[in-house]
Amino acid sequence: MLRLNANRAISISRKATSSTPLKVQLISADSSSRQQLLGAELETVEVNPQLGLRGASFFADKNYKSSFALQCEAIKRARAIVGGENIELVVPFVRTFSEAATMIDLLAEQGLCRGANGLKVHMLCCVPANALLAETFIHYFDGFVVDVEQLAQFALGQDFDNPGLNYRVDTQNDAVIQLLKMLFAVVGNTAKDCDIYCRSIEQSPRLQRWLNDHEITTVIC
């Protein structure tokens, strides 16, 4: 999976050359990350950026319409170069069914209609609601991509940027595994995909064993 920035059309097209489609995640940066960019003086200061305007809510905000349009243009150019079915989209930080429906509509307005020219749209599962309500979320998308670290962060209420809490970071926690079970159970009843993204998989032996027991042999890291 590739995370998108504003100038990635060329790099996307170079990587999407294998028989396996490349999943490209739209920007999920929170406001604290966006404040490091040019034009940051226009960025709203949020009390808790990680729970603020990001992902689907960011794309739907009228103040960031041009940013979303630029991302979509990069995707369309890359798909035109390598072929539509070789690049799929991943939408991050979708909190509610309303946001899911809104994202599908917003993409269509930008010429990226789900199902048209083979376009598949996946949801990045990073908040507990995505797993708890997976049976409904799956109807809006063509599959899931699970960000295990973010799912753990929000399930356990952890601030990964706080050095005083590092010892508490645990992607193998029972709560995280229970959420993964819910996602697998829903996807298992469909013909849709569920990819696992975990940067710390090598430091998570219990999670590795659990995934192997559930016949998950490939993890994106």
Salt bridges, closest charged atoms under 4 A:
GLU43 OE2 - ARG34 NH2 2.92
GLU73 OE1 - LYS76 NZ 3.69
GLU73 OE2 - ARG77 NE 3.13
GLU88 OE1 - LYS23 NZ 3.81
GLU88 OE1 - HIS122 NE2 2.71
ASP142 OD2 - ARG114 NE 3.09
ASP147 OD2 - ARG3 NH2 3.33
ASP147 OD2 - ARG199 NH1 3.94
ASP174 OD1 - ARG206 NH2 2.44
ASP195 OD2 - LYS23 NZ 3.03
